[in-house]
Amino acid sequence: MIRAIAIDDEPIALEIIKNLAAQVVFITIEECFTNPFKAIEYLQKNKIDLVFLDIKMPDISGTDFLKSIPNPPMVIFTTAYSEHAVQSFELDAIDYLLKPFSLPRFLKACNKAHEQYELRKNKEQSAAGQSVFIKSGYEQVRVDLADILYAESVGNYVQFVLADKNIVSRLTMTEAEELLPAKDFIRIHRSYIASAKHISKTDKKTVWMEKKELPVGAAYMTGLEKFVTRNRKI
């Protein structure tokens, strides 16, 4: 269950969010705030996964509010003003809801938050353990991290290549990178993420994964060199 709060200086707007959220089975609204500074106090004391955040507020804007929070939760901006959309996405907002919004549009934003929530939870689990769940079609497939050779971008999908099979998931490479623990996997190209365990040799243009050769993108060379050096010392 995603634990959420809502912040808006208009009580009617908060009531609308509460009523819409009540129809979304995987989200619960823990508290609502017209005073953003009270919300900051609440966030300091409580674990919250998602904030529905108005942008235009009298004392502090929603964007400045978000910038003031260390390690902020996921955010869905709500506003009557469309000109702030670009800035909200620069702050890694999950979505941007333009008032007045319908239940279908609200649900679409919530579904995006749910996908991100599952990715974060998966990443935490994989960092603590030895496996990860990969969504393939309607299934969640448990995969041992040690068995993954590399991940490859294939159109709108990511293909996880194992020694004995491939698993295709509808993810972006950024999402795949978030799913795989950074201590064990390294982005080497816009289309490839490699497993440190299975890298047998590297140079400035190529990574060898057992019998497979993968290209190294120019933007990723420095990161790869540091990664290999760090793992050499372990």
C-alpha positions as CSV (number, residue, x, y, z in Angstrom):
1,M,0.0,0.0,0.0
2,I,1.3,3.4,-1.0
3,R,1.1,5.9,1.9
4,A,0.4,9.4,0.7
5,I,-0.3,12.9,1.9
6,A,-1.9,15.9,0.1
7,I,-0.8,19.5,0.3
8,D,-3.0,22.4,-1.0
9,D,-3.9,25.8,0.4
10,E,-7.5,25.2,-0.8
11,P,-9.5,22.8,1.4
12,I,-11.9,22.0,-1.5
13,A,-9.0,20.8,-3.6
14,L,-7.9,18.5,-0.7
15,E,-11.3,17.0,-0.4
16,I,-11.4,16.2,-4.2
17,I,-8.0,14.4,-3.9
18,K,-9.2,12.5,-0.8
19,N,-12.4,11.4,-2.6
20,L,-10.5,10.3,-5.8
21,A,-7.8,8.5,-3.8
22,A,-10.5,6.6,-1.9
23,Q,-11.3,4.9,-5.2
24,V,-7.7,3.7,-5.8
25,V,-7.1,0.5,-4.0
26,F,-3.4,0.7,-3.6
27,I,-3.2,4.3,-2.2
28,T,-4.2,5.6,1.2
29,I,-4.2,9.3,2.1
30,E,-2.7,9.5,5.6
31,E,-3.1,13.3,6.1
32,C,-4.0,16.5,4.3
33,F,-2.4,19.9,4.8
34,T,-3.3,23.5,3.9
35,N,-0.1,24.6,5.6
36,P,3.0,23.2,3.8
37,F,5.2,23.9,6.9
38,K,3.1,21.5,8.9
39,A,3.5,19.0,6.2
40,I,7.3,19.3,6.5
41,E,7.1,18.5,10.2
42,Y,4.9,15.5,9.4
43,L,7.3,14.2,6.8
44,Q,10.2,14.5,9.3
45,K,8.4,12.1,11.7
46,N,6.6,9.8,9.3
47,K,7.4,7.5,6.4
48,I,5.4,8.6,3.4
49,D,5.7,7.2,-0.2
50,L,3.9,9.9,-2.2
51,V,2.9,13.5,-2.0
52,F,0.1,15.2,-3.9
53,L,1.5,18.7,-4.0
54,D,-0.1,22.0,-5.2
55,I,2.4,24.3,-7.0
56,K,0.8,27.7,-6.4
57,M,0.6,28.3,-2.6
58,P,0.9,31.7,-0.8
59,D,3.9,31.1,1.5
60,I,6.0,28.6,-0.5
61,S,5.6,27.2,-4.0
62,G,5.3,23.4,-4.4
63,T,8.6,23.3,-6.3
64,D,10.5,25.2,-3.6
65,F,8.8,22.9,-1.0
66,L,10.1,19.8,-2.8
67,K,13.6,21.3,-3.1
68,S,13.7,21.9,0.6
69,I,13.1,18.2,1.5
70,P,16.1,15.8,1.8
71,N,15.4,12.5,0.2
72,P,11.9,13.5,-0.8
73,P,9.1,10.9,-1.5
74,M,7.5,10.5,-4.9
75,V,5.5,13.6,-5.9
76,I,2.5,14.2,-8.1
77,F,2.0,18.0,-8.7
78,T,-1.5,19.4,-8.8
79,T,-2.1,22.9,-10.2
80,A,-4.4,25.1,-12.3
81,Y,-1.4,26.5,-14.1
82,S,0.2,24.7,-17.0
83,E,3.3,26.8,-17.3
84,H,5.0,24.9,-14.5
85,A,5.0,21.5,-16.2
86,V,8.5,21.6,-17.5
87,Q,10.0,22.5,-14.1
88,S,8.0,19.8,-12.3
89,F,9.5,17.1,-14.5
90,E,13.0,18.5,-14.1
91,L,12.4,17.8,-10.4
92,D,11.6,14.2,-11.2
93,A,7.9,14.4,-10.5
94,I,5.9,11.3,-11.2
95,D,3.2,13.3,-13.0
96,Y,1.6,16.7,-13.4
97,L,-2.2,17.0,-12.9
98,L,-3.9,20.1,-14.3
99,K,-7.0,21.1,-12.3
100,P,-9.7,20.2,-12.7
101,F,-8.7,16.6,-13.3
102,S,-11.0,13.6,-13.8
103,L,-10.8,10.2,-12.1
104,P,-9.3,8.5,-15.2
105,R,-6.5,11.1,-15.3
106,F,-6.0,10.8,-11.6
107,L,-5.8,7.1,-11.8
108,K,-3.2,7.2,-14.6
109,A,-1.0,9.3,-12.4
110,C,-1.5,6.9,-9.5
111,N,-0.6,4.0,-11.7
112,K,2.7,5.7,-12.6
113,A,3.4,6.1,-8.9
114,H,2.6,2.5,-8.3
115,E,5.1,1.4,-11.0
116,Q,7.8,3.5,-9.5
117,Y,7.0,2.3,-6.0
118,E,7.4,-1.3,-7.1
119,L,10.7,-0.5,-8.8
120,R,12.0,1.2,-5.7
121,K,10.9,-1.7,-3.5
122,N,12.4,-4.2,-5.9
123,K,15.7,-2.3,-5.8
124,E,15.7,-2.3,-2.0
125,Q,15.0,-6.0,-1.9
126,S,17.7,-6.8,-4.4
127,A,20.3,-4.7,-2.5
128,A,19.5,-6.6,0.6
129,G,19.3,-10.1,-1.0
130,Q,20.4,-12.1,-4.0
131,S,17.5,-11.9,-6.3
132,V,15.0,-9.6,-8.0
133,F,11.5,-9.8,-9.5
134,I,11.2,-8.8,-13.1
135,K,7.8,-8.2,-14.6
136,S,7.4,-10.0,-17.8
137,G,3.9,-9.8,-19.4
138,Y,1.4,-10.5,-16.6
139,E,4.0,-12.4,-14.5
140,Q,6.6,-11.4,-11.9
141,V,9.6,-13.6,-12.5
142,R,12.1,-14.1,-9.7
143,V,15.6,-14.1,-11.0
144,D,18.9,-14.6,-9.2
145,L,21.1,-11.6,-9.7
146,A,24.1,-13.8,-10.2
147,D,22.5,-15.4,-13.3
148,I,22.0,-12.1,-15.2
149,L,24.8,-11.5,-17.8
150,Y,23.5,-8.2,-19.1
151,A,20.4,-6.1,-19.9
152,E,19.8,-4.8,-23.4
153,S,17.4,-2.2,-24.7
154,V,15.1,-3.6,-27.4
155,G,12.7,-1.0,-28.7
156,N,10.2,-0.3,-25.9
157,Y,11.4,-3.2,-23.9
158,V,14.5,-4.4,-21.9
159,Q,15.8,-7.9,-22.5
160,F,17.5,-9.5,-19.5
161,V,20.0,-12.0,-20.8
162,L,20.8,-15.0,-18.7
163,A,23.0,-18.0,-19.5
164,D,20.1,-20.2,-20.3
165,K,17.2,-17.9,-21.2
166,N,16.1,-14.3,-21.9
167,I,13.4,-12.4,-20.0
168,V,11.7,-9.5,-21.8
169,S,10.2,-6.7,-19.7
170,R,8.4,-3.5,-20.7
171,L,10.9,-1.2,-19.0
172,T,13.1,1.8,-20.0
173,M,16.8,1.4,-19.5
174,T,16.7,3.9,-16.7
175,E,14.1,1.8,-14.9
176,A,16.2,-1.3,-15.5
177,E,19.2,0.5,-14.1
178,E,17.2,1.4,-11.0
179,L,16.2,-2.2,-10.6
180,L,19.7,-3.7,-10.6
181,P,22.0,-2.9,-7.7
182,A,24.7,-0.4,-8.6
183,K,27.4,-2.4,-6.8
184,D,26.9,-5.4,-9.1
185,F,25.8,-3.8,-12.4
186,I,27.3,-1.0,-14.6
187,R,25.7,1.0,-17.5
188,I,28.2,0.7,-20.3
189,H,26.1,2.1,-23.2
190,R,22.8,3.7,-23.8
191,S,21.5,0.2,-24.7
192,Y,23.5,-2.0,-22.3
193,I,23.9,-2.7,-18.6
194,A,26.6,-5.3,-17.7
195,S,27.1,-7.6,-14.7
196,A,30.4,-7.0,-13.0
197,K,30.6,-10.7,-12.2
198,H,30.5,-11.8,-15.8
199,I,32.8,-9.2,-17.3
200,S,35.9,-11.1,-18.5
201,K,37.8,-8.3,-20.2
202,T,37.4,-4.6,-21.1
203,D,39.0,-1.9,-23.3
204,K,37.9,1.6,-24.2
205,K,35.4,0.4,-26.8
206,T,34.3,-3.1,-25.8
207,V,33.2,-5.2,-22.8
208,W,33.5,-9.0,-23.1
209,M,30.7,-10.9,-21.3
210,E,32.1,-14.5,-21.5
211,K,31.7,-15.1,-25.3
212,K,29.6,-12.0,-26.0
213,E,31.1,-8.6,-27.0
214,L,29.2,-5.5,-25.9
215,P,30.0,-1.9,-27.1
216,V,31.0,0.8,-24.6
217,G,29.5,4.2,-25.2
218,A,31.8,7.2,-25.1
219,A,29.8,8.8,-22.3
220,Y,30.2,5.7,-20.1
221,M,33.9,5.0,-20.5
222,T,35.0,7.0,-17.3
223,G,32.4,5.3,-15.2
224,L,33.3,1.9,-16.5
225,E,37.0,2.5,-15.7
226,K,36.2,3.5,-12.2
227,F,33.9,0.6,-11.7
228,V,36.4,-1.9,-12.9
229,T,39.2,-0.4,-10.7
230,R,36.9,-0.4,-7.7
231,N,36.0,-4.1,-8.2
232,R,39.6,-5.0,-8.8
233,K,40.4,-3.9,-5.3
234,I,37.6,-5.9,-3.7
